[in-house]
Structure formats: C-alpha cells, structure tokens
Amino acid sequence: MLLTPVLGLAAFTGGAPVRVAFQPGLVVGVLGLAVLALGFAVAVEAVNNRRLRLGEVLRLGEES
C-alpha cells in the first residue's frame, strides 16, 4: 500500500486508478501454512532423532 504511489502503477493500467486491498484471509492462510510446515519439520526431526538414537549417543558418548 505504501509503494503504490512511488512505483507509479497507474502508468501500467492505462491511467486507471490502482486499488490496493488488504485481504485478512490471505494473511491467515499464510500463517496457517507456516505453522503447518513448522509442525511437519518438528515431527520429521523427532522421528529422525528417535531413529538414529542421538539422545542415547550423546548421553553415553558412543558412536553408532
């Protein structure tokens, strides 16, 4: 919204005014997708750590 007057977007629309709208649904969707991706990454990391027994190796100082 702040860059619309600076960029001069009306020149690309044939002089028609450029409407800028804020869509809260888009923000909620992006945040939801970010939370979902973070949850998936944490789950994959937990599965890998459990499979490789990293916690046990760190406690005992042994290599697998």
CNS distance restraints for C-alpha pairs under 8 A (distance, minus, plus):
assign (resid   1 and name CA) (resid  20 and name CA) 6.08 0.50 0.50
assign (resid   2 and name CA) (resid   6 and name CA) 7.64 0.50 0.50
assign (resid   3 and name CA) (resid   7 and name CA) 5.93 0.50 0.50
assign (resid   4 and name CA) (resid   8 and name CA) 6.37 0.50 0.50
assign (resid   4 and name CA) (resid   9 and name CA) 6.27 0.50 0.50
assign (resid   4 and name CA) (resid  18 and name CA) 7.73 0.50 0.50
assign (resid   4 and name CA) (resid  20 and name CA) 7.92 0.50 0.50
assign (resid   5 and name CA) (resid   9 and name CA) 7.24 0.50 0.50
assign (resid   8 and name CA) (resid  12 and name CA) 7.95 0.50 0.50
assign (resid   9 and name CA) (resid  13 and name CA) 6.86 0.50 0.50
assign (resid   9 and name CA) (resid  18 and name CA) 6.75 0.50 0.50
assign (resid  10 and name CA) (resid  14 and name CA) 6.52 0.50 0.50
assign (resid  10 and name CA) (resid  15 and name CA) 5.04 0.50 0.50
assign (resid  10 and name CA) (resid  16 and name CA) 5.91 0.50 0.50
assign (resid  10 and name CA) (resid  17 and name CA) 5.83 0.50 0.50
assign (resid  10 and name CA) (resid  18 and name CA) 5.97 0.50 0.50
assign (resid  11 and name CA) (resid  15 and name CA) 5.70 0.50 0.50
assign (resid  13 and name CA) (resid  17 and name CA) 7.61 0.50 0.50
assign (resid  13 and name CA) (resid  18 and name CA) 7.59 0.50 0.50
assign (resid  23 and name CA) (resid  27 and name CA) 6.92 0.50 0.50
assign (resid  24 and name CA) (resid  28 and name CA) 6.23 0.50 0.50
assign (resid  25 and name CA) (resid  29 and name CA) 6.02 0.50 0.50
assign (resid  26 and name CA) (resid  30 and name CA) 6.15 0.50 0.50
assign (resid  27 and name CA) (resid  31 and name CA) 6.17 0.50 0.50
assign (resid  28 and name CA) (resid  32 and name CA) 5.97 0.50 0.50
assign (resid  29 and name CA) (resid  33 and name CA) 6.08 0.50 0.50
assign (resid  30 and name CA) (resid  34 and name CA) 6.16 0.50 0.50
assign (resid  31 and name CA) (resid  35 and name CA) 6.23 0.50 0.50
assign (resid  32 and name CA) (resid  36 and name CA) 6.14 0.50 0.50
assign (resid  33 and name CA) (resid  37 and name CA) 6.09 0.50 0.50
assign (resid  34 and name CA) (resid  38 and name CA) 6.11 0.50 0.50
assign (resid  35 and name CA) (resid  39 and name CA) 6.12 0.50 0.50
assign (resid  36 and name CA) (resid  40 and name CA) 6.19 0.50 0.50
assign (resid  37 and name CA) (resid  41 and name CA) 6.14 0.50 0.50
assign (resid  38 and name CA) (resid  42 and name CA) 6.20 0.50 0.50
assign (resid  39 and name CA) (resid  43 and name CA) 6.16 0.50 0.50
assign (resid  40 and name CA) (resid  44 and name CA) 6.18 0.50 0.50
assign (resid  41 and name CA) (resid  45 and name CA) 6.11 0.50 0.50
assign (resid  42 and name CA) (resid  46 and name CA) 6.09 0.50 0.50
assign (resid  43 and name CA) (resid  47 and name CA) 6.22 0.50 0.50
assign (resid  44 and name CA) (resid  48 and name CA) 6.19 0.50 0.50
assign (resid  45 and name CA) (resid  49 and name CA) 6.08 0.50 0.50
assign (resid  46 and name CA) (resid  50 and name CA) 6.10 0.50 0.50
assign (resid  47 and name CA) (resid  51 and name CA) 6.04 0.50 0.50
assign (resid  48 and name CA) (resid  52 and name CA) 6.03 0.50 0.50
assign (resid  49 and name CA) (resid  53 and name CA) 5.78 0.50 0.50
assign (resid  49 and name CA) (resid  54 and name CA) 5.51 0.50 0.50
assign (resid  49 and name CA) (resid  55 and name CA) 7.37 0.50 0.50
assign (resid  50 and name CA) (resid  54 and name CA) 6.96 0.50 0.50
assign (resid  50 and name CA) (resid  55 and name CA) 7.90 0.50 0.50
assign (resid  53 and name CA) (resid  57 and name CA) 6.37 0.50 0.50
assign (resid  54 and name CA) (resid  58 and name CA) 6.14 0.50 0.50
assign (resid  55 and name CA) (resid  59 and name CA) 6.25 0.50 0.50
assign (resid  56 and name CA) (resid  60 and name CA) 6.14 0.50 0.50
assign (resid  57 and name CA) (resid  61 and name CA) 5.44 0.50 0.50
assign (resid  57 and name CA) (resid  62 and name CA) 5.25 0.50 0.50
assign (resid  57 and name CA) (resid  63 and name CA) 6.27 0.50 0.50
assign (resid  57 and name CA) (resid  64 and name CA) 7.44 0.50 0.50
assign (resid  58 and name CA) (resid  62 and name CA) 7.27 0.50 0.50
